[in-house]
Amino acid sequence: MTRLELPQKINGQVALDLCFPCQALWFDRFESVQISPGGIVDLFKLIHEHRDDPRTSQSAVLTCPRCHDRLVSGLDVARGGRFTYHRCLQGHGRFTTFGQFMIEKGFVRQLAPAEIKTLAARVETIRCTGCGAPLDIRTQSACSHCGSPIAILDPDAVDKALADYQQKEQKSAQRDPAALAEAILAIERQRSAQKAESDSGVLLGQLFHSGIDTLFDLLT
């Protein structure tokens, strides 16, 4: 797999593993939700650049690259509809195809039953956005190979998703790192002073929640 580093929310980098022949990504725990809005846009553009690359058929049995246990299929719901993936039961991460990632992030939307019926009258077979397998939309509502629902790269969905992520990235860039650092230091100073005065867990708990509220207000 190809290693790709993308900016992480707030600070740092997220290191992803991509396979262009498989058209898929491996996310370690929580990496999918840690990518910054700008990083998601960059990843979408990269996926789009490799959309016509030769594909390799996925193995019928997928295993975790960390513990080598067999991955199990999963289903979740996001802004673009239902998306599928394969996850490690030990919590090491999940394997997601490019198409399913784009559904998760809102770039691709699922077709409504009426849209599938209209399309089936004109086109018999399409390619699955999840694994690339042929899909007979006259008789199938989801891919029989990977279970992915029928989805399309909708220009309106792409424009909306790009605008949303770019707006979030601009807001993130406007945050003042110095102010964030000062807020964290102030919380620590308050916590140390409070601990010196009292060993009461109640007072420390109140200070902790007060600090969380301060950071939340600053970040949002």
Secondary structure as UniProt FT lines:
FT   STRAND          2..8
FT   STRAND          13..19
FT   TURN            20..23
FT   STRAND          24..28
FT   TURN            29..30
FT   HELIX           31..34
FT   HELIX           37..49
FT   TURN            50..52
FT   TURN            65..67
FT   STRAND          72..78
FT   TURN            79..80
FT   STRAND          81..87
FT   TURN            89..90
FT   STRAND          93..97
FT   HELIX           98..104
FT   TURN            105..106
FT   STRAND          109..110
FT   HELIX           113..120
FT   TURN            121..122
FT   STRAND          125..127
FT   TURN            129..131
FT   STRAND          134..136
FT   TURN            137..139
FT   TURN            144..146
FT   STRAND          151..152
FT   HELIX           155..173
FT   HELIX           177..197
FT   HELIX           201..219
//
